[in-house]
């Protein structure tokens, strides 16, 4: 077999330069000196028949050929990582570390119930639970930062299992002007008032899912903050019904009377980031989550 000219480390450096936008930032991300990064890219360029990068100011920009090589290099690095993960899984049988990411609209009580069952069966496995929103959850999958992900969006290249759906309803404080309206509310009526939305936790995208285009807008980081803002009468919002059952039952918050009964149902999927490399812990945790959400 003919040996490869370019090492995985060189491809990793190339990818880091593109992702970070400059040699300096790539060096920082890789914890290497800038001269080491520059040398690795220079050697890579020597071994390729066509340039893959051009420098515009201080930014490293892909050539057309470089765009193709970047995609192939990303695939190669993902495959190499998967090979290493597979070897680890085969050797250990049962993972010692398990990371789960849940989208912020997912009922946390169900997830904690599943974790309790799992930890009784596998106390040796350390668990990290992440919470992300909108494209942040998608990024977790794409970057393989979690083993299991509960999400309302599945990016291309992944398969999911439907385990539940979350109902979002429009609400405001009982004393809010929208709640005092006797007529059914239109989208134009809502746009005259402040809408409270939850910030997209993604770093590479910025989705405005659910925003109606209101001139007044309050963006918060978590639904817990949204609840407090709603109770304070600061605006209206679409929130998961399961998070506000108490406030609805005692009359603090009221569901808005919209013309088209604009409830939203978000299907939640259970996705494995690397199904070919799953060990006993991932399989067991996935099974428990499916059972708990039945």
C-alpha positions in Angstrom: 0.0 0.0 0.0 1.3 3.4 -1.0 1.8 5.6 2.1 0.0 9.0 2.2 2.1 12.1 1.8 0.0 14.3 4.0 -0.6 13.4 7.7 -3.8 13.7 9.7 -2.1 16.4 11.8 -1.6 18.5 8.6 -5.2 18.0 7.6 -6.3 18.9 11.1 -4.2 22.1 11.0 -5.7 23.0 7.6 -9.2 22.5 8.9 -8.4 24.6 12.0 -7.1 27.5 9.8 -10.3 27.5 7.7 -12.6 27.1 10.7 -10.9 29.8 12.8 -10.2 32.1 9.8 -6.5 32.8 10.5 -3.2 31.2 11.3 -3.1 32.9 14.7 -6.5 31.8 15.8 -5.9 28.3 14.5 -2.6 28.1 16.5 -4.6 29.2 19.6 -7.3 26.6 19.0 -4.7 23.8 18.5 -2.5 25.0 21.4 0.4 25.3 19.0 2.7 28.1 18.0 1.8 30.2 14.9 5.1 29.2 13.3 4.2 25.5 13.7 0.8 26.1 12.0 2.4 28.1 9.2 5.0 25.4 8.6 2.4 22.6 8.5 0.3 24.5 6.0 3.4 25.3 3.8 4.3 21.6 3.7 0.7 20.7 2.9 0.7 23.2 0.0 3.9 21.7 -1.3 2.5 18.3 -1.4 -0.7 19.3 -3.2 -0.8 20.0 -7.0 -2.9 23.1 -6.6 -3.3 25.9 -3.9 -6.0 25.4 -1.4 -5.7 28.7 0.5 -5.3 32.3 -0.3 -4.6 35.1 2.2 -6.8 38.1 2.0 -5.6 40.7 4.5 -5.3 38.6 7.7 -7.9 36.1 6.8 -7.3 32.6 5.2 -9.7 32.0 2.4 -10.4 28.7 0.5 -9.8 28.5 -3.2 -12.4 26.6 -5.3 -10.1 23.5 -5.1 -9.6 24.2 -1.4 -13.4 24.0 -0.8 -13.4 20.5 -2.2 -10.3 19.5 -0.1 -11.8 21.0 3.0 -14.9 18.8 2.7 -12.8 15.7 2.1 -10.4 16.6 4.9 -13.4 17.1 7.3 -14.7 13.6 6.3 -11.3 12.1 6.8 -10.9 13.6 10.3 -14.3 12.5 11.3 -13.6 9.0 10.1 -10.2 8.9 12.0 -12.0 10.1 15.1 -14.6 7.4 14.7 -12.0 4.8 14.3 -10.4 5.8 17.6 -13.7 6.0 19.4 -14.6 2.5 18.0 -11.3 1.1 19.4 -12.0 2.6 22.8 -15.6 1.3 22.9 -14.4 -2.2 21.9 -11.8 -2.2 24.6 -14.0 -0.9 27.4 -17.3 -2.4 26.4 -19.1 0.2 28.6 -18.3 3.8 28.3 -17.0 5.6 31.4 -18.3 9.0 30.1 -21.7 9.8 28.6 -22.8 13.2 27.3 -26.4 14.0 26.6 -27.7 17.3 25.1 -31.3 18.3 25.3 -33.1 21.1 23.6 -34.4 23.6 26.1 -38.1 22.8 25.4 -37.7 19.1 26.4 -39.3 18.2 29.7 -36.3 18.0 32.1 -38.2 16.0 34.7 -38.5 13.1 32.3 -34.8 13.3 31.4 -33.8 13.3 35.1 -36.1 10.3 35.7 -34.2 8.5 32.9 -30.8 9.5 34.4 -31.8 8.2 37.8 -32.7 4.8 36.4 -29.5 4.7 34.4 -27.2 5.7 37.3 -28.6 2.9 39.4 -27.6 0.5 36.7 -24.3 2.0 35.8 -22.9 4.1 38.6 -19.4 3.9 37.1 -20.4 6.0 34.0 -20.0 9.7 34.5 -22.8 11.8 32.9 -22.7 15.3 31.5 -26.1 16.9 30.7 -26.1 19.9 28.3 -28.9 22.2 27.4 -29.0 24.1 24.1 -31.5 26.0 22.0 -32.4 25.8 18.3 -29.2 25.7 16.1 -27.1 25.2 19.2 -28.6 21.7 19.4 -27.8 21.0 15.8 -24.2 22.2 16.3 -23.8 19.7 19.1 -24.7 16.9 16.7 -22.6 18.1 13.8 -19.6 18.6 16.1 -20.2 15.3 17.9 -20.1 17.0 21.3 -22.7 14.7 22.8 -23.5 11.0 22.5 -27.2 11.3 22.6 -29.3 14.4 21.6 -32.9 15.2 22.2 -33.8 17.7 19.5 -36.6 19.2 17.4 -34.3 19.5 14.4 -32.3 16.7 12.7 -29.5 17.9 10.4 -28.8 15.9 7.2 -26.8 12.8 7.8 -28.5 11.8 11.0 -31.4 9.5 11.9 -33.7 10.0 14.9 -36.4 8.2 16.8 -39.5 10.2 17.7 -40.1 10.0 21.5 -42.5 12.8 22.3 -43.8 16.2 21.2 -43.8 19.5 23.0 -46.8 21.8 22.9 -46.0 25.6 22.7 -48.8 28.0 23.5 -49.0 31.8 23.4 -49.3 33.3 26.9 -49.1 36.6 28.8 -49.7 37.9 32.3 -53.4 38.0 33.2 -53.3 41.8 33.4 -51.5 42.2 30.1 -53.4 44.3 27.5 -53.6 41.3 25.1 -55.4 39.2 27.8 -58.0 42.0 28.2 -58.9 42.0 24.6 -62.4 40.4 24.0 -61.8 39.7 20.3 -59.7 37.0 18.8 -56.2 38.3 18.3 -54.5 38.4 14.9 -50.8 38.3 14.2 -51.0 42.1 13.6 -52.4 42.5 17.1 -49.5 40.6 18.6 -46.9 42.6 16.6 -48.0 45.7 18.5 -46.7 44.3 21.8 -43.3 43.1 23.1 -42.5 39.5 22.3 -40.3 37.5 24.6 -38.1 35.0 22.8 -35.4 32.6 23.9 -31.9 33.2 22.4 -30.5 30.7 19.9 -27.5 29.1 21.6 -25.8 28.3 18.3 -22.5 30.1 17.5 -22.6 29.7 13.7 -26.3 30.3 13.1 -28.9 32.6 14.5 -32.4 31.2 14.1 -35.5 33.3 15.0 -37.9 30.4 15.3 -41.3 31.6 16.6 -40.6 35.3 16.3 -43.5 37.2 14.8 -41.6 40.3 13.7 -42.7 42.5 16.7 -41.0 45.8 16.8 -40.5 45.4 20.6 -38.5 42.3 21.4 -36.9 40.9 24.6 -34.4 38.1 24.0 -33.5 35.9 27.0 -31.2 32.9 27.5 -33.5 30.4 29.2 -37.2 29.6 29.6 -36.8 30.2 33.3 -36.0 33.8 32.6 -38.9 33.9 30.1 -41.3 32.8 32.8 -40.1 35.5 35.2 -40.5 38.1 32.5 -44.0 36.9 31.7 -45.0 37.0 35.4 -43.6 40.6 35.5 -45.9 41.5 32.6 -43.1 42.4 30.3 -44.6 40.9 27.1 -46.1 37.7 25.6 -44.3 34.6 24.5 -44.8 31.1 23.1 -43.7 28.7 25.8 -43.8 24.9 26.4 -47.1 24.2 28.2 -45.5 21.8 30.6 -43.3 24.6 32.0 -46.3 26.9 33.0 -49.0 24.5 34.3 -48.9 26.0 37.8 -49.1 29.6 36.5 -52.0 28.7 34.1 -53.9 26.9 36.9 -53.6 29.7 39.4 -54.4 32.4 36.8 -51.1 34.2 36.8 -50.7 33.6 33.1 -53.4 33.2 30.5 -53.4 31.6 27.1 -53.9 34.2 24.4 -57.1 33.9 22.3 -55.7 33.8 18.8 -57.7 33.7 15.6 -56.1 30.6 14.3 -55.5 28.9 17.7 -51.7 29.1 17.1 -50.6 26.2 19.2 -47.3 24.7 18.0 -46.3 21.1 18.4 -42.6 20.4 18.2 -41.7 16.7 17.6 -38.7 15.7 19.7 -36.3 13.1 18.3 -33.7 11.0 20.0 -30.5 11.1 17.9 -27.3 9.2 18.3 -24.3 11.2 17.1 -22.2 8.2 16.2 -24.4 5.1 16.1 -21.6 2.9 14.6 -19.5 3.5 17.7 -22.1 3.2 20.5 -21.2 1.1 23.5 -23.3 -0.5 26.2 -23.9 2.8 28.0 -25.3 4.7 25.0 -27.5 1.7 24.1 -28.8 1.5 27.7 -29.4 5.2 28.1 -31.2 5.4 24.7 -33.5 2.5 25.7 -34.3 4.1 29.1 -35.1 7.5 27.5 -37.5 5.8 25.0 -39.3 4.0 27.9 -39.6 7.1 30.1 -41.1 9.2 27.3 -43.7 6.6 26.3 
